[in-house]
């Protein structure tokens, strides 16, 4: 089997994700670009340019927005269709953005920051996403007030200018906020009434034969530039022990699941930041973490060379995966749910299992019997490689660049194949597709149909 190879980056790739309909894959690189690739055409569609090397990004569930963060703590919110920066947020340049997460309703943005030094501080901040995208104004000319949670999965914005609260509930994924949604982005900060700038109009046609043609007028799009310190957070938590590596919402945003540089996993109260559950999973830094609430699994990868599967409910360790020869960093990990290749095409009737038929007895003794019970098979996919300092003198076959896949019923290895010519830094997938994407130090993106890879094996 050969993967689809997408080339266009010039520096190592750091993050990968699929669009909500799985027709596009996005890759972020140290070359300061995010590239949108058309999977069917196998070509580049759009390029989004950053000011510094990009660490992470996320796509909104509605498919309209891309939020990215870089090494200088600069955050961009993009309109994907228009390839336009709606809002840029400048943070502390001595820090970097470690992870970005947008909840499923696209209402709350969760960002983890960390300084570059070993003892530098680390924090998590959450923000209402709506006012960062749409700087709405009330009839009296004042901008909306401080946002807050409504307790029902929404976010309320109040107008405090007249002394009376006028709550308005926004839904980012539905076109039902009549009179409130404005696609003419203003350069005015939503948190300040000064320096108001209104979009200017321009004519798109030149005069013909001494007469100017009457044409529709389009607004000029202006990027709003904000300082992180200008934006009131919904919540802010500091890490006392170790830096945050990744943070995600779970359980309808009631809790925050975090992985940390000291190798621990924590469950935080989403409102107070109180540590509700904590477990030391790895002796070294966690490099990536993935969670599937439907399967009740957490998957972690670490610089200690292990990928570990945990129970989301108890943090108990279910499986440990440890590729050897050579020892390597496990840079990225993902959970997938695929059609079960072990399920026989012809299913036996339950009563037939008690007969003395030889073929059925062999089926009962089959070592893959446990795997044949469900139509879907959960798998863990992970990859990495030796440290980049060692890789420069290491052959491809000895660098530990393989991609591994283990099924999560018995923990057996399904796949072990080498594709890239350097360490794999990022993996991406979606539950709606069987396609896996990988990004590497070799600056390429590669796509694999995991089901086809597994079915091609001889069991």
C-alpha positions as CSV (number, residue, x, y, z in Angstrom):
1,X,0.0,0.0,0.0
2,X,1.2,3.5,-0.9
3,X,0.1,6.7,0.9
4,X,-1.0,9.9,-0.8
5,X,1.8,12.4,-0.5
6,X,1.1,16.1,-0.2
7,X,4.1,18.4,-0.7
8,X,4.1,22.2,-0.2
9,X,5.6,23.0,3.2
10,X,9.3,23.9,3.5
11,X,9.8,23.2,7.3
12,X,8.6,20.5,9.7
13,X,4.9,20.0,10.2
14,X,3.6,20.5,13.8
15,X,-0.2,20.0,13.6
16,X,-2.8,18.3,11.4
17,X,-6.6,18.3,11.4
18,X,-9.5,17.4,9.0
19,X,-12.5,19.6,8.0
20,X,-15.8,18.6,9.5
21,X,-16.9,16.8,6.3
22,X,-13.5,15.1,5.9
23,X,-13.0,16.5,2.4
24,X,-10.1,18.7,3.4
25,X,-7.0,18.3,5.6
26,X,-5.2,21.2,7.1
27,X,-1.5,21.2,8.1
28,X,0.5,23.7,10.1
29,X,4.2,24.1,9.9
30,X,7.3,25.8,11.3
31,X,7.4,27.6,7.9
32,X,4.7,29.9,9.3
33,X,1.9,28.6,7.1
34,X,-1.2,26.5,7.4
35,X,-2.1,24.8,4.2
36,X,-5.6,23.5,3.3
37,X,-5.4,20.5,1.0
38,X,-8.2,19.0,-1.1
39,X,-8.1,15.3,-0.4
40,X,-9.9,14.1,-3.5
41,X,-7.8,16.3,-5.9
42,X,-4.7,15.8,-3.8
43,X,-3.7,19.5,-4.2
44,X,-3.3,22.7,-2.2
45,X,-6.4,24.8,-2.0
46,X,-5.5,27.7,0.4
47,X,-2.6,28.9,2.4
48,X,-2.9,30.9,5.7
49,X,0.2,32.9,6.7
50,X,1.3,33.4,10.3
51,X,3.9,35.8,11.8
52,X,5.9,33.0,13.5
53,X,6.2,29.2,13.6
54,X,2.8,27.7,14.3
55,X,2.3,25.3,17.2
56,X,-1.3,24.4,16.9
57,X,-4.7,25.2,15.4
58,X,-8.3,24.0,15.5
59,X,-11.3,24.2,13.1
60,X,-14.8,25.1,14.3
61,X,-17.4,22.4,14.1
62,X,-19.5,24.6,11.7
63,X,-16.5,24.6,9.3
64,X,-16.3,28.4,9.0
65,X,-13.4,29.3,11.3
66,X,-9.8,28.4,11.9
67,X,-8.1,29.4,15.1
68,X,-4.3,29.2,15.2
69,X,-1.5,29.9,17.7
70,X,2.2,30.4,17.4
71,X,5.5,30.6,19.2
72,X,5.0,34.3,20.1
73,X,1.6,33.8,21.7
74,X,-0.1,35.4,18.7
75,X,-3.6,34.0,17.9
76,X,-5.4,34.4,14.6
77,X,-9.1,33.8,14.0
78,X,-9.6,33.1,10.3
79,X,-12.6,33.1,8.0
80,X,-11.7,30.0,6.1
81,X,-13.8,30.7,3.0
82,X,-12.5,34.3,2.5
83,X,-9.0,33.3,3.7
84,X,-9.1,36.4,5.9
85,X,-7.9,37.1,9.4
86,X,-11.0,38.3,11.3
87,X,-9.2,39.0,14.6
88,X,-5.6,38.8,15.6
89,X,-4.8,38.6,19.4
90,X,-1.3,39.5,20.6
91,X,-0.2,37.8,23.8
92,X,3.1,37.9,25.8
93,X,5.9,37.3,23.2
94,X,7.9,35.5,25.8
95,X,5.2,32.8,25.9
96,X,3.9,30.4,23.3
97,X,0.5,28.9,22.6
98,X,0.7,25.2,23.6
99,X,-2.9,24.1,22.6
100,X,-6.2,25.6,21.3
101,X,-9.6,24.0,21.8
102,X,-13.0,25.2,20.7
103,X,-16.0,23.5,22.2
104,X,-18.6,21.9,19.9
105,X,-21.1,24.7,20.0
106,X,-18.3,27.2,19.0
107,X,-19.0,29.4,22.0
108,X,-16.0,29.0,24.3
109,X,-12.3,29.0,23.3
110,X,-9.8,27.3,25.5
111,X,-6.1,28.2,25.2
112,X,-3.1,26.9,27.0
113,X,0.0,29.2,27.3
114,X,3.5,28.5,28.6
115,X,6.8,30.4,28.8
116,X,9.9,29.0,27.2
117,X,12.1,28.5,30.2
118,X,11.9,25.4,32.3
119,X,10.6,27.3,35.3
120,X,8.4,29.7,33.3
121,X,4.7,30.0,34.3
122,X,1.9,28.2,32.4
123,X,-1.8,29.0,32.3
124,X,-5.1,28.1,30.8
125,X,-7.6,30.8,29.7
126,X,-11.1,30.5,28.3
127,X,-12.8,33.2,26.3
128,X,-16.3,33.7,24.8
129,X,-15.7,33.1,21.1
130,X,-18.7,35.0,19.7
131,X,-17.5,38.5,20.5
132,X,-14.0,37.7,19.1
133,X,-15.6,37.0,15.7
134,X,-18.6,39.5,15.6
135,X,-18.0,42.9,17.3
136,X,-21.7,43.6,17.8
137,X,-23.1,47.0,18.7
138,X,-26.4,47.9,20.4
139,X,-28.6,50.6,19.1
140,X,-27.2,53.2,21.5
141,X,-23.7,52.7,20.0
142,X,-22.2,50.8,22.9
143,X,-20.5,47.4,22.4
144,X,-21.8,44.3,24.2
145,X,-20.6,43.8,27.8
146,X,-18.8,41.1,29.6
147,X,-19.9,37.6,28.4
148,X,-20.9,34.9,30.8
149,X,-22.2,31.3,30.7
150,X,-25.9,30.8,30.7
151,X,-25.7,27.3,32.4
152,X,-27.5,25.7,29.4
153,X,-24.6,25.4,26.9
154,X,-24.8,29.0,25.6
155,X,-23.1,32.3,26.3
156,X,-25.0,35.5,27.3
157,X,-23.7,39.0,26.4
158,X,-25.2,41.9,28.4
159,X,-25.5,45.6,27.5
160,X,-24.5,47.5,30.7
161,X,-24.5,51.0,29.0
162,X,-28.0,51.9,30.2
163,X,-27.7,50.1,33.6
164,X,-30.2,47.4,32.5
165,X,-29.1,44.0,31.5
166,X,-30.4,42.8,28.1
167,X,-29.3,39.3,27.8
168,X,-28.9,37.9,24.2
169,X,-28.1,34.2,23.6
170,X,-26.0,33.5,20.6
171,X,-25.7,30.2,18.7
172,X,-22.6,30.1,16.6
173,X,-23.9,27.2,14.4
174,X,-27.3,28.5,13.5
175,X,-28.4,31.5,11.5
176,X,-31.1,32.6,14.0
177,X,-29.6,35.7,15.6
178,X,-31.7,38.1,13.4
179,X,-30.3,41.6,13.2
180,X,-27.3,40.6,15.4
181,X,-24.9,38.8,13.0
182,X,-22.8,41.2,11.0
183,X,-20.4,40.0,8.3
184,X,-18.9,43.5,7.9
185,X,-16.0,43.1,10.3
186,X,-15.1,46.3,12.1
187,X,-11.6,47.2,13.3
188,X,-13.0,48.4,16.6
189,X,-12.2,46.4,19.8
190,X,-15.4,44.9,21.4
191,X,-14.0,45.9,24.7
192,X,-13.4,49.6,24.0
193,X,-15.7,52.4,22.6
194,X,-12.7,54.4,21.3
195,X,-11.0,54.4,18.0
196,X,-14.1,53.3,16.1
197,X,-13.5,52.5,12.5
198,X,-16.3,51.8,10.0
199,X,-15.6,49.8,6.8
200,X,-15.2,51.8,3.7
201,X,-16.7,51.0,0.3
202,X,-15.1,50.9,-3.0
203,X,-16.3,50.6,-6.6
204,X,-15.2,47.4,-8.4
205,X,-15.6,48.7,-12.0
206,X,-13.7,51.3,-13.9
207,X,-15.5,53.8,-16.2
208,X,-16.5,52.6,-19.6
209,X,-16.9,55.2,-22.4
210,X,-16.9,58.1,-20.0
211,X,-19.6,56.6,-17.8
212,X,-19.2,54.8,-14.5
213,X,-21.1,51.5,-14.3
214,X,-23.5,50.9,-11.4
215,X,-22.1,47.9,-9.5
216,X,-22.8,46.2,-6.2
217,X,-20.5,47.6,-3.5
218,X,-18.5,45.2,-1.3
219,X,-17.2,46.0,2.2
220,X,-13.5,46.3,2.9
221,X,-12.5,43.6,5.4
222,X,-10.5,44.9,8.3
223,X,-8.6,42.7,10.7
224,X,-9.3,43.7,14.3
225,X,-6.1,43.7,16.4
226,X,-6.5,43.0,20.1
227,X,-4.1,42.6,23.0
228,X,-4.7,39.5,25.1
229,X,-4.8,41.7,28.2
230,X,-7.8,43.6,26.7
231,X,-10.0,40.5,26.6
232,X,-11.8,39.6,29.8
233,X,-11.5,35.8,30.2
234,X,-14.4,33.6,31.3
235,X,-11.9,31.7,33.4
236,X,-8.1,31.5,34.1
237,X,-6.1,28.8,35.8
238,X,-2.4,28.8,36.6
239,X,-0.3,25.6,36.8
240,X,1.5,25.4,40.1
241,X,3.6,22.3,39.4
242,X,4.2,21.8,35.7
243,X,3.4,23.3,32.3
244,X,0.2,22.6,30.5
245,X,0.8,20.7,27.2
246,X,-2.8,20.3,26.0
247,X,-6.2,21.1,27.4
248,X,-9.6,20.0,26.1
249,X,-13.2,20.4,27.3
250,X,-15.2,17.2,28.1
251,X,-18.7,16.4,29.5
252,X,-20.4,19.4,27.9
253,X,-17.7,21.7,29.0
254,X,-18.1,20.9,32.7
255,X,-14.5,19.6,33.0
256,X,-11.2,20.3,31.4
257,X,-8.8,17.4,30.7
258,X,-5.1,18.4,30.7
259,X,-1.8,16.7,29.9
260,X,1.3,18.2,31.5
261,X,5.1,18.3,31.1
262,X,5.7,16.3,34.2
263,X,3.8,13.3,32.7
264,X,0.6,13.7,34.6
265,X,-3.0,13.9,33.5
266,X,-5.5,16.1,35.4
267,X,-9.2,16.6,35.4
268,X,-10.2,20.1,36.3
269,X,-13.5,21.7,37.3
270,X,-14.3,23.9,34.2
271,X,-15.4,26.8,36.4
272,X,-13.1,26.9,39.3
273,X,-10.0,25.0,38.0
274,X,-10.0,22.7,41.0
275,X,-8.1,19.5,40.4
276,X,-10.7,16.7,40.7
277,X,-8.6,13.8,39.5
278,X,-4.9,13.4,38.9
279,X,-2.6,10.6,37.8
280,X,1.1,10.3,37.1
281,X,0.9,8.4,33.8
282,X,4.5,9.0,32.4
283,X,7.8,9.7,34.0
284,X,8.6,12.2,31.3
285,X,6.7,14.9,29.4
286,X,3.4,14.2,27.8
287,X,3.7,15.3,24.1
288,X,0.1,14.6,23.0
289,X,-3.3,13.6,24.3
290,X,-6.5,12.4,22.6
291,X,-9.9,11.7,24.2
292,X,-13.1,9.9,23.0
293,X,-16.0,10.4,25.3
294,X,-18.2,7.8,23.5
295,X,-15.5,5.1,24.0
296,X,-14.6,6.5,27.5
297,X,-10.9,6.4,26.5
298,X,-7.9,8.8,26.9
299,X,-4.8,8.2,24.9
300,X,-1.5,9.8,25.8
301,X,2.0,9.8,24.2
302,X,5.3,10.8,25.8
303,X,9.0,11.4,25.3
304,X,9.5,8.3,27.5
305,X,8.6,6.2,24.4
306,X,5.2,5.0,25.7
307,X,1.7,5.4,24.4
308,X,-0.8,4.7,27.2
309,X,-4.6,4.1,27.1
310,X,-6.5,5.2,30.1
311,X,-10.1,5.0,31.3
312,X,-11.8,8.4,31.1
313,X,-13.9,7.5,34.2
314,X,-11.1,6.4,36.6
315,X,-7.8,7.2,34.9
316,X,-6.9,3.5,35.3
317,X,-4.3,2.3,32.8
318,X,-5.8,-0.1,30.3
319,X,-2.9,-0.7,27.9
320,X,0.7,0.4,27.5
321,X,2.3,0.4,24.0
322,X,6.1,0.6,23.8
323,X,7.9,0.4,20.5
324,X,11.5,-0.6,20.9
325,X,14.7,-0.8,18.8
326,X,15.2,2.1,18.8
327,X,13.9,4.0,21.8
328,X,12.0,7.0,20.5
329,X,9.7,9.9,21.4
330,X,6.0,9.2,20.8
331,X,5.1,12.6,19.4
332,X,1.5,12.1,18.5
333,X,-1.4,9.7,19.1
334,X,-5.0,9.4,17.9
335,X,-8.1,7.3,18.6
336,X,-10.0,5.9,15.6
337,X,-13.2,3.8,15.2
338,X,-13.2,1.7,12.0
339,X,-15.3,-1.0,10.4
340,X,-14.2,-4.3,12.0
341,X,-12.1,-6.3,9.6
342,X,-12.4,-9.4,11.8
343,X,-16.2,-9.7,11.5
344,X,-16.9,-12.6,9.1
345,X,-19.0,-11.8,6.1
346,X,-21.5,-14.6,7.0
347,X,-22.5,-14.4,10.7
348,X,-23.4,-17.6,12.5
349,X,-26.7,-18.1,14.3
350,X,-26.3,-18.3,18.0
351,X,-27.9,-21.7,18.2
352,X,-25.4,-23.1,15.7
353,X,-22.5,-22.4,18.1
354,X,-23.6,-25.3,20.3
355,X,-23.5,-27.9,17.4
356,X,-20.6,-30.2,16.8
357,X,-19.8,-28.8,13.4
358,X,-16.0,-28.8,12.9
359,X,-15.9,-25.3,11.3
360,X,-17.9,-23.8,14.2
361,X,-15.6,-25.4,16.8
362,X,-12.7,-23.9,15.0
363,X,-14.4,-20.5,15.2
364,X,-14.9,-20.8,18.9
365,X,-11.1,-21.6,19.3
366,X,-10.2,-18.7,17.0
367,X,-7.8,-16.3,18.8
368,X,-9.6,-13.4,17.1
369,X,-13.1,-14.4,18.5
370,X,-13.2,-11.5,20.9
371,X,-12.5,-9.1,18.0
372,X,-15.4,-10.5,16.0
373,X,-18.2,-9.4,18.4
374,X,-18.7,-5.8,17.2
375,X,-19.1,-4.3,13.8
376,X,-16.8,-1.4,14.8
377,X,-13.3,-1.7,16.1
378,X,-11.6,1.0,18.2
379,X,-7.9,1.4,17.5
380,X,-5.0,3.5,18.8
381,X,-2.6,5.1,16.3
382,X,0.6,6.6,17.3
383,X,4.0,7.6,15.9
384,X,7.1,9.6,16.6
385,X,10.9,9.1,16.1
386,X,14.3,9.6,17.6
387,X,15.3,13.1,18.8
388,X,16.0,15.4,15.9
389,X,19.6,15.8,17.0
390,X,20.1,12.1,16.5
391,X,18.0,11.8,13.4
392,X,20.5,13.7,11.3
393,X,22.9,10.8,11.4
394,X,20.3,8.0,11.5
395,X,19.1,6.0,8.5
396,X,15.3,6.0,7.8
397,X,15.0,2.3,8.7
398,X,16.7,2.9,12.1
399,X,15.1,6.2,13.1
400,X,11.9,4.9,14.6
401,X,9.6,6.7,12.2
402,X,7.0,3.9,12.0
403,X,3.3,4.4,12.4
404,X,1.7,1.9,14.7
405,X,-1.9,0.8,15.1
406,X,-3.2,-1.3,18.0
407,X,-6.8,-2.6,18.4
408,X,-8.2,-1.8,21.8
409,X,-10.1,-5.0,22.6
410,X,-7.1,-7.2,23.3
411,X,-4.3,-4.6,22.7
412,X,-2.8,-6.5,19.7
413,X,-0.7,-4.7,17.2
414,X,-2.4,-4.4,13.8
415,X,-0.1,-2.2,11.8
416,X,3.6,-1.2,11.9
417,X,4.8,0.6,8.8
418,X,7.3,3.3,7.8
419,X,6.3,6.1,5.5
420,X,8.2,9.3,6.3
421,X,11.9,10.1,6.1
422,X,11.9,11.9,9.4
423,X,10.2,11.8,12.8
424,X,6.4,12.0,12.7
425,X,5.3,15.1,14.6
426,X,1.5,15.1,14.1
427,X,-1.3,12.7,13.3
428,X,-4.9,13.7,12.4
429,X,-8.1,11.7,11.9
430,X,-11.8,12.0,12.3
431,X,-14.5,9.5,13.4
432,X,-16.4,10.2,10.2
433,X,-13.6,8.9,8.0
434,X,-11.1,6.0,7.8
435,X,-8.4,8.3,6.5
436,X,-5.4,9.0,8.7
437,X,-3.1,11.9,8.1
438,X,0.5,12.3,9.3
439,X,3.0,15.2,9.2
440,X,6.7,15.0,9.7
441,X,10.0,16.7,10.0
442,X,10.4,15.9,6.3
443,X,7.8,18.7,5.6
444,X,5.3,16.3,3.9
445,X,1.7,15.3,4.7
446,X,0.8,11.7,4.0
447,X,-2.7,10.2,3.9
448,X,-3.6,6.5,4.5
449,X,-6.8,4.6,4.3
450,X,-6.4,2.6,7.5
451,X,-9.1,0.1,6.7
452,X,-7.4,-0.8,3.4
453,X,-4.0,-1.2,5.2
454,X,-5.5,-3.6,7.7
455,X,-7.5,-5.6,5.2
456,X,-4.4,-6.1,3.1
457,X,-2.7,-8.0,5.9
458,X,-2.9,-11.8,6.2
459,X,-4.5,-13.0,9.4
